[in-house]
Structures are given as structure tokens and as C-alpha cells.
């Protein structure tokens, strides 16, 4: 099933439930629309333009968002799991308390995004860009950040255990009290003594 932008705008105006499950919306332009609390289970939005879209509280699972433009989008408290997000653009997006789980976000662009209290668990972020991102108090446990870029990134008080960081670039990062196994690639020397109660993200038990 496919929908046009005009049909989706009509659904929004009528206050209908926004359920796009298993729809083929490849390449669609939904920029600037309010799609809060929408459902995208199994949907195809490859190459779609979602710039400035409100996706607060959205549920996205087993979907294809490859090459999707999410610049300036609001994904506050959205849940994305098992999603193809390769080459997706999240520049300047609001991902406060967003959960991205078991997804492929290779070469994703998160430059200048707000990622406080984010959950990025068991995902693939190889060659992704996290420059100028605030992702403090977050849980990124088990994710692959090999060859990712962290320039002026803030990720203090976060859980980086079981992450893969080989080849990642860290430059002028804020990394106070971070849980990590082995050597910290952003600091010289071995792992220091830490207070676990201070470090666990506030959303750890959600």
C-alpha cells in the first residue's frame, strides 16, 4: 500500500491514527509534518525526506530508512529497533531519550544532534559521525563504533561497555566517568577507578 503526501496530510488534519506499517513510501517527501506517535513497522522509507519532521514517540521496527534525511527532525522518546538506517542523516536532530536498538546505522550522520540520555544498544555505527554531539548520560552498550568520528563530543557518565572502538577518532571529547572495558582510547593509560552509581544512565532501568 502506498500513500501520497497529500493523503497523509489529510490523515493528520482528521486526527486519524498514523499507522504506516508495511507501506512502501520510498522517496516520499514528508518534510515538516507532524508524525508524532506514528507507527512504521515493516515500512519502507528508503531515500525519504523527513527533514524537520516531528516523530516524537514514534515506533519504528523492522523498517528500511536507508539514506533517509532526518535533519532537524524531532525523535524525542522515539523507539527504533532492527531498522536499516545506513547513511541516514540525523544532523541537528533531537534524539533526547531516543532508543535505537539492534539497528544498522553505518555511516550515519549525527553532527550537532541532541542525544542526551540516548540508548544506542547493540547497533552498528561503523564510520558514523558524532561530531559536536551531546550524548551524556547515555547507554551505548554493545554497539560497534569502529572508524566512527567523535570531535568535540560530550559523552560523560555513559556506559560504553562491550563497544567496539577500533579505529574510532576522538578529538577534544568530554569523557568524564565513562564505563569502558580495557583502555580508554580518548585518554592515555588504563581504566581508572570509577563510581558505578554515578555513571549508570538515568534511563538504564526503563
C-alpha positions as CSV (number, residue, x, y, z in Angstrom):
1,X,0.0,0.0,0.0
2,X,1.2,3.5,-0.8
3,X,0.1,6.9,0.3
4,X,0.9,10.4,-1.1
5,X,2.0,13.4,1.0
6,X,-1.5,14.9,0.4
7,X,-3.2,11.8,1.7
8,X,-1.0,11.8,4.8
9,X,-1.7,15.5,5.4
10,X,-5.4,14.7,5.3
11,X,-5.0,11.9,7.9
12,X,-3.2,14.3,10.2
13,X,-5.8,17.0,9.7
14,X,-8.6,14.5,10.5
15,X,-6.7,13.3,13.6
16,X,-6.5,9.7,12.3
17,X,-4.1,7.2,13.7
18,X,-0.8,7.3,11.8
19,X,0.0,3.7,11.1
20,X,2.3,3.2,8.1
21,X,3.1,-0.4,8.8
22,X,4.3,-2.3,5.8
23,X,3.7,0.6,3.4
24,X,6.1,1.4,0.6
25,X,6.9,5.1,1.0
26,X,10.3,5.0,-0.7
27,X,11.5,8.5,-1.7
28,X,8.4,10.3,-0.3
29,X,8.8,13.9,0.9
30,X,7.2,14.3,4.3
31,X,9.4,17.2,5.4
32,X,7.9,19.4,8.2
33,X,4.9,17.2,9.0
34,X,3.7,16.2,12.5
35,X,4.0,12.4,12.6
36,X,4.2,12.1,16.4
37,X,3.3,8.7,17.8
38,X,3.2,7.2,14.3
39,X,4.0,3.5,13.7
40,X,6.3,2.4,10.9
41,X,6.6,-1.4,11.5
42,X,8.0,-3.0,8.3
43,X,7.7,0.2,6.4
44,X,10.0,1.2,3.5
45,X,11.1,4.9,3.6
46,X,14.4,4.5,1.8
47,X,15.6,7.8,0.4
48,X,12.7,9.6,2.0
49,X,12.9,13.3,3.0
50,X,11.8,13.6,6.7
51,X,13.7,16.9,7.3
52,X,12.1,18.8,10.3
53,X,9.5,16.1,10.8
54,X,8.1,15.6,14.3
55,X,8.5,11.9,15.2
56,X,8.2,12.3,18.9
57,X,7.1,9.0,20.4
58,X,7.1,7.2,17.1
59,X,7.7,3.4,16.9
60,X,9.8,2.2,14.0
61,X,10.7,-1.5,13.8
62,X,11.9,-3.9,11.1
63,X,11.8,-0.9,8.7
64,X,14.0,0.4,5.9
65,X,15.2,4.0,6.4
66,X,18.4,3.8,4.4
67,X,19.6,7.2,3.0
68,X,16.7,8.9,4.8
69,X,17.0,12.6,5.6
70,X,16.1,13.2,9.2
71,X,17.9,16.5,9.5
72,X,16.4,18.8,12.2
73,X,13.8,16.1,13.0
74,X,12.4,15.6,16.5
75,X,12.7,12.0,17.6
76,X,12.2,12.6,21.3
77,X,11.3,9.3,23.0
78,X,11.0,7.5,19.7
79,X,11.9,3.8,19.5
80,X,13.8,2.4,16.5
81,X,14.6,-1.3,16.5
82,X,16.0,-3.6,13.8
83,X,16.0,-0.7,11.4
84,X,18.2,-0.2,8.3
85,X,19.5,3.3,8.9
86,X,22.6,3.1,6.7
87,X,23.7,6.6,5.5
88,X,20.7,8.2,7.4
89,X,21.2,11.9,8.2
90,X,20.3,13.0,11.7
91,X,22.2,16.3,11.6
92,X,20.8,18.8,14.2
93,X,18.1,16.3,15.2
94,X,16.6,16.0,18.6
95,X,17.2,12.4,19.9
96,X,16.7,13.2,23.6
97,X,15.8,9.9,25.3
98,X,15.5,8.1,21.9
99,X,16.2,4.4,21.7
100,X,18.0,2.9,18.6
101,X,18.3,-0.8,19.2
102,X,19.8,-3.7,17.2
103,X,20.0,-1.5,14.0
104,X,22.5,-0.8,11.2
105,X,23.4,2.9,11.3
106,X,26.7,2.6,9.3
107,X,27.9,5.9,8.0
108,X,25.0,7.7,9.8
109,X,25.5,11.5,10.4
110,X,24.6,12.7,13.8
111,X,26.5,16.0,13.7
112,X,25.2,18.6,16.2
113,X,22.4,16.3,17.3
114,X,21.0,16.4,20.9
115,X,21.5,12.8,22.2
116,X,21.2,13.2,25.9
117,X,20.0,10.1,27.7
118,X,20.0,8.2,24.4
119,X,20.1,4.4,24.1
120,X,22.2,3.1,21.2
121,X,22.4,-0.6,22.1
122,X,23.7,-3.5,20.1
123,X,23.9,-1.3,16.9
124,X,26.3,-0.9,14.1
125,X,27.7,2.6,13.8
126,X,30.8,2.0,11.8
127,X,32.1,5.2,10.1
128,X,29.3,7.2,11.7
129,X,29.8,10.9,12.6
130,X,29.1,12.1,16.1
131,X,30.9,15.4,15.9
132,X,29.7,18.2,18.2
133,X,27.1,15.8,19.7
134,X,25.9,15.9,23.4
135,X,25.3,12.3,24.4
136,X,26.0,12.4,28.1
137,X,24.3,10.0,30.5
138,X,23.6,7.5,27.7
139,X,23.7,3.8,27.2
140,X,25.6,2.6,24.1
141,X,26.5,-0.8,25.4
142,X,27.3,-3.5,22.8
143,X,27.4,-1.2,19.8
144,X,30.1,-1.1,17.1
145,X,31.7,2.3,16.7
146,X,34.7,1.2,14.6
147,X,36.1,4.1,12.5
148,X,33.4,6.5,13.9
149,X,34.2,10.2,14.4
150,X,33.9,11.9,17.8
151,X,35.1,15.5,17.6
152,X,34.1,17.8,20.4
153,X,31.7,15.1,21.5
154,X,30.3,15.0,25.1
155,X,29.7,11.5,26.4
156,X,30.5,11.8,30.1
157,X,28.7,9.5,32.6
158,X,27.8,6.9,29.9
159,X,28.0,3.2,29.5
160,X,30.4,2.1,26.7
161,X,30.9,-1.5,27.9
162,X,31.2,-4.1,25.2
163,X,31.6,-1.5,22.5
164,X,33.9,-1.8,19.5
165,X,36.1,1.3,19.2
166,X,38.9,0.2,16.9
167,X,39.9,3.0,14.5
168,X,37.4,5.5,16.0
169,X,38.7,9.1,16.1
170,X,38.4,11.0,19.4
171,X,39.3,14.7,19.4
172,X,38.7,17.1,22.3
173,X,36.0,15.0,23.8
174,X,34.3,15.4,27.2
175,X,34.6,11.9,28.6
176,X,34.4,12.1,32.4
177,X,33.4,8.9,34.3
178,X,32.7,6.6,31.4
179,X,32.3,2.8,31.7
180,X,34.5,1.0,29.3
181,X,36.4,-2.3,29.2
182,X,40.1,-2.1,28.8
183,X,42.0,1.1,27.8
184,X,40.1,4.3,27.1
185,X,41.0,5.3,23.5
186,X,40.4,9.0,24.3
187,X,42.7,9.1,27.3
188,X,46.2,7.7,28.0
189,X,46.6,5.0,30.5
190,X,44.4,2.3,31.8
191,X,40.8,2.4,33.1
192,X,40.6,4.4,36.4
193,X,38.6,3.7,39.5
194,X,35.0,4.7,39.0
195,X,31.8,5.1,40.9
196,X,29.2,2.9,39.1
197,X,26.3,4.6,40.8
198,X,27.3,7.9,39.3
199,X,27.8,6.6,35.8
200,X,24.8,4.4,35.0
201,X,22.5,6.4,32.7
202,X,19.3,7.7,34.2
203,X,17.3,5.6,31.7
204,X,19.2,2.4,32.5
205,X,16.2,0.6,34.1
206,X,13.5,2.0,31.7
